[in-house]
Amino acid sequence: MKVFRLSPVLLLLVFLASCSLKPAWDLTGKWEKVDGKETLEFAQKGVVVLSSGSTTLTSTYKMADAKHLQIEVGSFGPLVFEIQLAGNDLVLKGASGQELKFKKVLPQPPAKAQAQAQAQPPAKAPAQPPAQAQPQGQGHAQASKPTAK
């Protein structure tokens, strides 16, 4: 009988422990640097794509602990950043103290994207050259068809 009374408590403890092992934030998605054109795109499987202009680097990342993100950057080795996340704002603080600030790129709802596309002015048709005027007196007369009465 005691086993049946303890099992719900044990299940609750296991559930709470599993929740506490997950980070309190979700980095998944695309992040754009506030003062630049660089982007970070985090996938759920530990893959991150770093982009700057036409240069793209795909690498791996993991949570070093509850407050630190580790990104493997090829021959440079692991880069560790302290994370500060508030809503759609992400701050990565490097070992030297430099802060990199990012904003989450939110997907536009289909209706909003469609409204923006419709708000764009239509493309102008190429200008037609003006018709050439014929000098007076040299025009061709059109024959009129006789009408039946």
CORPE-V443030 format. One line per field, one symbol per residue. ss: DSSP state (A for helix, B for strand, O for the rest). phi: phi as a letter, one per 20 degrees, with the letter a starting at -180 (. if undefined). psi: psi as a letter, one per 20 degrees, with the letter a starting at -180 (. if undefined). Layout:
ss = ???
phi = ???
psi = ???
This chain:
ss = OAAAAAAAAAAAAAAAAAAAOOOOOOOOBBBBBOOOOOBBBBOOOOBBBBBBOOBBBBBBBBBBBOOBBBBBOAAAOBBBBBBBBBOOBBBBBOOOOOBBBBBBOOOOOAAAAAAAAAAOOOOOOOOOOOOOOOOOOOOOOOOOOOOOO
phi = .ffffeffffffffffffffeeffccegpdcdffdadfcccedfendcddcbmeeccdbdbbefbfccdddeclffnfddcedcccmddccddffenfdddcdfeefefgfffffffffffffffffeffffeeffndfeeefeefded
psi = hhghhhghggggggghhhhiiqqiroipappppgkajqqpoprhkkppoppocjppppaqrrohaijpppppmciiapppqppppodjpppporhiippopqqpopqpqhhghghhhhipqqpqqqppqqqpqqqqijrppppqpqqp.
